[in-house]
């Protein structure tokens, strides 16, 4: 009874005990196992980026070619499972097309990374199953569909990462250009301040009225002001 409670495989499945004994209390990696004509596939449900562990999805092929799943029963059960991944990839592809900011691309990569790893390992497991049952045409098609999912996930992942790196590089370039413009403007302001600072200093010392007793002499009354102005400009 304890063994039934801890088993991950449905106890209604009439599979060889050898296969049941090879499944532990945790799902583990995706893989295929074969014994006495029975094929057991241990795959993962579509992953959630926030999940640390992985939930298992189990598929059992009887010697006569009948497929059973821990979720549903019928010949299309494994095909429906692969279509789940295909639909998720289509959604992420649309998100990748609509993404414009680094945050949006990062969100796509975060959701896509575990999906890509799962699709890659799933393809390896189905290739292993294909080797166990080489005469099954259905397994060939399922393996090829798993490879297509892996390839789409790989291309999407690469595209999203390249786009994210481009956005970051573009923002860095824009910031560098803005910093350069600020440095140029600051330099021009410092030049202007340095140029007119002596004039302001001399004006503060002598005042701007320039009353030296020469005001009645209209010809010479402007000389001190002009001299101060010239001296200030030369110093600047």
Secondary structure by P-SEA (a helix, b strand, c coil): ccccccccccccccccaaaaaacccccccccccccccbbbbbbbccccccccbbbbbbbbbccccccccccccccaaaaaaaaaaaaaaaaaaaaaaacccaaaaaaaaaaaaaaaaaaaaaaaaaaaaaaaccccaaaaaaaaaaaaaaaaaaaaaaaaaaaaaaaaaaaaaaaaaaaaaaaaaaaaaaaaaaaaaaaaaaaaaccccccccccccccccaaaaaaaaaaaaaac
